[in-house]
C-alpha cells in the first residue's frame, strides 16, 4: 500500500501538515490542497503536488482540483478531508451567518471534494475517504451549537457515502477528535492541561490507519480520538 496517491484538503493547517509529513514518511505520493494562497514552511518534499487558493465550497473549484490531482499522478487512491472551521458562539447571541459558514467549511467542502473524487477512487484497488468529524457533535456543549451541527453533518455524510460506495470497494470513515493540541487552542485555553488533548501526529496516525490496507473491512465508522479529554 506504499506509493499510493493521497489527496489532503486543508493541508496547510496544523493537522493537515502533520498528516502530510506522516503520509510522506510512509512513501505515499501527495496532493496538498488548501484555501490559503501562501504555502507554509515545513511541508514534505518529494513527489508532492501543491494546490493553493482552492475554494472547496465551490463545487467547480473542487472538481478542477481533484481532476488536476488525477492528471498529475494518473489516479487517486485516498481522499483525506481535513479542511474545516470552528467558531465558538451561543445560539442566542450568534448569527445565521455562523451556521451557514460552518456548514460550508465543514460539510460542503467534504461533500464537494468527495463527489469529485468518487470516479477516481472507484478505479483504485483500494479507494478510501477519511473525514474529520468531532466528538463535540455527539453531545454539544455551551457555545458549540453551530459547530456541532456542522460536524454532525460530516458524520451523516460519512455514513451515507459508506453505504453508497461499499459495493464499489471504497471505504468511508471519520475520526472524531476532542480538542486537538494546536497553537490556536493553547492560546484560547492557556490554563488547560495540554497533555490531555490529542496531538496532531496521533490523530494523523489514526487517519492513515483508516486510509490503509489494515482497515479494508472498516467502513461507515465514526472513530473517537479523544485523548484524555
C-alpha positions as a Markdown table, in Angstrom:
| # | Residue | x | y | z |
|---|---|---|---|---|
| 1 | Unk | 0.0 | 0.0 | 0.0 |
| 2 | Unk | 3.0 | 2.3 | -0.1 |
| 3 | Unk | 3.4 | 4.7 | -3.0 |
| 4 | Unk | -0.4 | 5.4 | -3.2 |
| 5 | Unk | -1.8 | 8.7 | -4.2 |
| 6 | Unk | -3.3 | 10.7 | -1.3 |
| 7 | Unk | -5.2 | 14.0 | -1.7 |
| 8 | Unk | -5.3 | 16.0 | 1.6 |
| 9 | Unk | -7.6 | 19.0 | 1.9 |
| 10 | Unk | -6.8 | 21.7 | 4.5 |
| 11 | Unk | -3.2 | 20.5 | 4.0 |
| 12 | Unk | -1.6 | 23.8 | 5.2 |
| 13 | Unk | -3.2 | 23.7 | 8.7 |
| 14 | Unk | -1.7 | 22.1 | 11.8 |
| 15 | Unk | -3.4 | 18.7 | 11.4 |
| 16 | Unk | -3.2 | 18.7 | 7.6 |
| 17 | Unk | 0.6 | 19.4 | 7.6 |
| 18 | Unk | 1.2 | 16.8 | 10.3 |
| 19 | Unk | -0.8 | 14.3 | 8.2 |
| 20 | Unk | 1.2 | 15.2 | 5.1 |
| 21 | Unk | 4.5 | 14.6 | 6.8 |
| 22 | Unk | 3.4 | 11.3 | 8.2 |
| 23 | Unk | 2.0 | 10.1 | 4.8 |
| 24 | Unk | 5.2 | 11.2 | 3.0 |
| 25 | Unk | 7.2 | 9.2 | 5.6 |
| 26 | Unk | 5.2 | 6.1 | 4.6 |
| 27 | Unk | 6.2 | 6.7 | 0.9 |
| 28 | Unk | 2.9 | 8.0 | -0.4 |
| 29 | Unk | 2.5 | 10.5 | -3.2 |
| 30 | Unk | 0.7 | 13.6 | -2.1 |
| 31 | Unk | -1.6 | 16.2 | -3.4 |
| 32 | Unk | -1.9 | 19.0 | -0.9 |
| 33 | Unk | -4.9 | 21.3 | -1.3 |
| 34 | Unk | -5.7 | 24.3 | 0.7 |
| 35 | Unk | -7.8 | 27.6 | 0.6 |
| 36 | Unk | -4.8 | 29.6 | 1.7 |
| 37 | Unk | -2.7 | 31.1 | -1.0 |
| 38 | Unk | 0.6 | 31.2 | 0.8 |
| 39 | Unk | 2.4 | 27.8 | 1.1 |
| 40 | Unk | 3.7 | 27.4 | 4.7 |
| 41 | Unk | 7.1 | 26.1 | 5.6 |
| 42 | Unk | 7.5 | 22.5 | 6.8 |
| 43 | Unk | 5.5 | 20.7 | 4.1 |
| 44 | Unk | 7.1 | 17.5 | 2.9 |
| 45 | Unk | 9.3 | 17.5 | -0.2 |
| 46 | Unk | 9.5 | 14.8 | -2.8 |
| 47 | Unk | 6.6 | 13.6 | -5.0 |
| 48 | Unk | 4.2 | 16.4 | -3.8 |
| 49 | Unk | 1.7 | 18.3 | -5.8 |
| 50 | Unk | 0.6 | 21.6 | -4.1 |
| 51 | Unk | -2.6 | 23.4 | -5.0 |
| 52 | Unk | -3.1 | 26.7 | -3.1 |
| 53 | Unk | -6.0 | 29.1 | -3.1 |
| 54 | Unk | -8.6 | 26.4 | -3.8 |
| 55 | Unk | -12.1 | 27.2 | -2.5 |
| 56 | Unk | -13.6 | 23.8 | -1.9 |
| 57 | Unk | -17.0 | 25.3 | -1.0 |
| 58 | Unk | -17.3 | 25.8 | -4.8 |
| 59 | Unk | -18.1 | 22.5 | -6.5 |
| 60 | Unk | -16.5 | 23.6 | -9.7 |
| 61 | Unk | -13.2 | 24.5 | -8.0 |
| 62 | Unk | -13.3 | 21.2 | -6.0 |
| 63 | Unk | -13.8 | 19.3 | -9.2 |
| 64 | Unk | -11.0 | 21.0 | -11.0 |
| 65 | Unk | -8.6 | 20.5 | -8.1 |
| 66 | Unk | -9.3 | 16.7 | -7.9 |
| 67 | Unk | -9.1 | 16.4 | -11.7 |
| 68 | Unk | -5.7 | 18.0 | -11.6 |
| 69 | Unk | -4.6 | 15.5 | -9.0 |
| 70 | Unk | -5.7 | 12.6 | -11.1 |
| 71 | Unk | -4.0 | 14.1 | -14.2 |
| 72 | Unk | -0.7 | 14.7 | -12.2 |
| 73 | Unk | -0.5 | 11.2 | -10.7 |
| 74 | Unk | -2.6 | 9.1 | -13.1 |
| 75 | Unk | -5.2 | 8.4 | -10.5 |
| 76 | Unk | -6.3 | 8.8 | -6.8 |
| 77 | Unk | -6.3 | 6.3 | -4.0 |
| 78 | Unk | -7.4 | 8.2 | -1.0 |
| 79 | Unk | -9.1 | 11.5 | -0.2 |
| 80 | Unk | -8.4 | 12.8 | 3.3 |
| 81 | Unk | -10.8 | 15.6 | 4.1 |
| 82 | Unk | -9.1 | 17.8 | 6.7 |
| 83 | Unk | -10.5 | 21.2 | 5.6 |
| 84 | Unk | -12.9 | 22.7 | 8.1 |
| 85 | Unk | -13.5 | 25.5 | 10.5 |
| 86 | Unk | -14.6 | 26.3 | 14.1 |
| 87 | Unk | -16.4 | 29.1 | 15.8 |
| 88 | Unk | -17.5 | 29.3 | 19.5 |
| 89 | Unk | -20.8 | 31.1 | 19.7 |
| 90 | Unk | -24.0 | 30.7 | 21.6 |
| 91 | Unk | -27.3 | 30.4 | 19.6 |
| 92 | Unk | -28.9 | 33.3 | 21.4 |
| 93 | Unk | -26.0 | 35.8 | 20.7 |
| 94 | Unk | -24.8 | 34.3 | 17.5 |
| 95 | Unk | -25.8 | 34.7 | 13.9 |
| 96 | Unk | -27.3 | 32.8 | 11.0 |
| 97 | Unk | -24.1 | 33.6 | 9.1 |
| 98 | Unk | -22.2 | 31.5 | 11.5 |
| 99 | Unk | -24.4 | 28.4 | 10.9 |
| 100 | Unk | -24.1 | 28.9 | 7.1 |
| 101 | Unk | -20.3 | 29.5 | 7.3 |
| 102 | Unk | -19.6 | 26.4 | 9.4 |
| 103 | Unk | -21.8 | 24.2 | 7.3 |
| 104 | Unk | -19.9 | 25.4 | 4.2 |
| 105 | Unk | -16.5 | 25.0 | 5.7 |
| 106 | Unk | -17.1 | 21.5 | 7.2 |
| 107 | Unk | -19.8 | 19.7 | 5.3 |
| 108 | Unk | -19.8 | 21.3 | 1.9 |
| 109 | Unk | -16.0 | 21.1 | 1.4 |
| 110 | Unk | -16.0 | 17.4 | 2.2 |
| 111 | Unk | -19.1 | 16.7 | 0.0 |
| 112 | Unk | -17.7 | 18.6 | -2.9 |
| 113 | Unk | -14.2 | 17.0 | -2.7 |
| 114 | Unk | -15.8 | 13.6 | -2.2 |
| 115 | Unk | -18.1 | 13.9 | -5.2 |
| 116 | Unk | -15.2 | 14.9 | -7.4 |
| 117 | Unk | -13.0 | 12.1 | -6.1 |
| 118 | Unk | -15.5 | 9.2 | -6.3 |
| 119 | Unk | -15.0 | 8.3 | -10.0 |
| 120 | Unk | -11.2 | 8.1 | -9.4 |
| 121 | Unk | -11.5 | 6.2 | -6.1 |
| 122 | Unk | -13.7 | 3.6 | -7.8 |
| 123 | Unk | -10.8 | 2.9 | -10.2 |
| 124 | Unk | -8.4 | 2.4 | -7.3 |
| 125 | Unk | -7.6 | -1.1 | -6.0 |
| 126 | Unk | -8.5 | 0.2 | -2.5 |
| 127 | Unk | -10.2 | 3.6 | -2.5 |
| 128 | Unk | -10.5 | 5.5 | 0.7 |
| 129 | Unk | -12.2 | 8.6 | 2.1 |
| 130 | Unk | -11.5 | 9.8 | 5.6 |
| 131 | Unk | -13.3 | 12.7 | 7.1 |
| 132 | Unk | -12.8 | 14.7 | 10.2 |
| 133 | Unk | -15.9 | 14.9 | 12.4 |
| 134 | Unk | -15.9 | 15.9 | 16.1 |
| 135 | Unk | -16.6 | 14.3 | 19.4 |
| 136 | Unk | -18.4 | 17.5 | 20.3 |
| 137 | Unk | -21.1 | 16.6 | 17.8 |
| 138 | Unk | -22.1 | 13.6 | 19.9 |
| 139 | Unk | -23.2 | 15.9 | 22.8 |
| 140 | Unk | -22.8 | 19.6 | 22.1 |
| 141 | Unk | -21.8 | 21.9 | 24.9 |
| 142 | Unk | -22.2 | 25.6 | 25.5 |
| 143 | Unk | -21.3 | 27.7 | 22.5 |
| 144 | Unk | -20.9 | 24.6 | 20.3 |
| 145 | Unk | -24.3 | 24.6 | 18.6 |
| 146 | Unk | -23.3 | 25.7 | 15.1 |
| 147 | Unk | -20.0 | 23.8 | 15.1 |
| 148 | Unk | -21.5 | 20.6 | 16.4 |
| 149 | Unk | -24.4 | 20.7 | 14.0 |
| 150 | Unk | -22.0 | 21.1 | 11.1 |
| 151 | Unk | -19.8 | 18.2 | 12.3 |
| 152 | Unk | -22.9 | 16.1 | 12.8 |
| 153 | Unk | -23.5 | 16.7 | 9.1 |
| 154 | Unk | -20.0 | 15.4 | 8.4 |
| 155 | Unk | -20.9 | 12.2 | 10.4 |
| 156 | Unk | -24.1 | 11.7 | 8.4 |
| 157 | Unk | -22.2 | 12.4 | 5.1 |
| 158 | Unk | -19.6 | 9.8 | 6.1 |
| 159 | Unk | -22.3 | 7.1 | 6.8 |
| 160 | Unk | -24.3 | 7.9 | 3.7 |
| 161 | Unk | -21.2 | 7.7 | 1.5 |
| 162 | Unk | -20.1 | 4.5 | 3.1 |
| 163 | Unk | -23.4 | 2.9 | 2.1 |
| 164 | Unk | -23.3 | 4.4 | -1.3 |
| 165 | Unk | -19.7 | 3.2 | -2.1 |
| 166 | Unk | -19.4 | -0.1 | -0.2 |
| 167 | Unk | -20.1 | -2.3 | -3.3 |
| 168 | Unk | -17.5 | -0.3 | -5.2 |
| 169 | Unk | -14.8 | -1.2 | -2.8 |
| 170 | Unk | -14.4 | 2.3 | -1.5 |
| 171 | Unk | -14.4 | 2.7 | 2.3 |
| 172 | Unk | -15.5 | 5.9 | 4.0 |
| 173 | Unk | -14.8 | 6.6 | 7.7 |
| 174 | Unk | -14.4 | 9.6 | 10.0 |
| 175 | Unk | -12.3 | 10.4 | 13.0 |
| 176 | Unk | -13.9 | 12.2 | 15.9 |
| 177 | Unk | -11.3 | 14.2 | 17.9 |
| 178 | Unk | -11.9 | 16.1 | 21.1 |
| 179 | Unk | -9.5 | 19.1 | 21.5 |
| 180 | Unk | -6.5 | 19.0 | 19.1 |
| 181 | Unk | -3.3 | 20.4 | 20.5 |
| 182 | Unk | -2.7 | 23.4 | 18.3 |
| 183 | Unk | -1.2 | 26.8 | 18.9 |
| 184 | Unk | -4.6 | 28.4 | 18.5 |
| 185 | Unk | -6.3 | 26.2 | 21.0 |
| 186 | Unk | -3.4 | 26.7 | 23.5 |
| 187 | Unk | -3.9 | 30.5 | 23.1 |
| 188 | Unk | -7.6 | 30.2 | 23.6 |
| 189 | Unk | -7.3 | 27.9 | 26.7 |
| 190 | Unk | -3.9 | 28.8 | 28.3 |
| 191 | Unk | -4.8 | 27.1 | 31.6 |
| 192 | Unk | -5.8 | 23.8 | 30.2 |
| 193 | Unk | -3.9 | 20.5 | 30.5 |
| 194 | Unk | -2.4 | 20.4 | 27.0 |
| 195 | Unk | -1.1 | 16.8 | 27.6 |
| 196 | Unk | -4.8 | 15.6 | 27.8 |
| 197 | Unk | -5.5 | 16.9 | 24.3 |
| 198 | Unk | -5.0 | 15.0 | 21.1 |
| 199 | Unk | -1.6 | 15.5 | 19.4 |
| 200 | Unk | -1.9 | 16.2 | 15.7 |
| 201 | Unk | 0.6 | 13.3 | 15.0 |
| 202 | Unk | -1.5 | 10.9 | 17.0 |
| 203 | Unk | -4.7 | 11.9 | 15.1 |
| 204 | Unk | -2.8 | 11.7 | 11.8 |
| 205 | Unk | -1.8 | 8.1 | 12.7 |
| 206 | Unk | -5.4 | 7.1 | 13.1 |
| 207 | Unk | -6.3 | 8.7 | 9.8 |
| 208 | Unk | -3.6 | 6.9 | 8.0 |
| 209 | Unk | -4.7 | 3.6 | 9.5 |
| 210 | Unk | -8.2 | 4.2 | 8.1 |
| 211 | Unk | -6.7 | 5.0 | 4.8 |
| 212 | Unk | -4.5 | 1.9 | 4.8 |
| 213 | Unk | -4.9 | -1.8 | 3.9 |
| 214 | Unk | -5.4 | -2.9 | 7.5 |
| 215 | Unk | -8.7 | -1.0 | 7.6 |
| 216 | Unk | -10.1 | -2.6 | 4.5 |
| 217 | Unk | -13.0 | -4.1 | 6.5 |
| 218 | Unk | -13.9 | -0.9 | 8.2 |
| 219 | Unk | -16.4 | 1.5 | 6.6 |
| 220 | Unk | -19.1 | 3.9 | 7.9 |
| 221 | Unk | -17.2 | 4.1 | 11.2 |
| 222 | Unk | -17.1 | 7.2 | 13.4 |
| 223 | Unk | -13.9 | 6.7 | 15.4 |
| 224 | Unk | -13.4 | 8.7 | 18.6 |
| 225 | Unk | -9.9 | 10.0 | 19.1 |
| 226 | Unk | -10.3 | 11.9 | 22.3 |
| 227 | Unk | -7.0 | 11.6 | 24.3 |
| 228 | Unk | -7.8 | 12.2 | 28.0 |
| 229 | Unk | -10.4 | 14.9 | 27.5 |
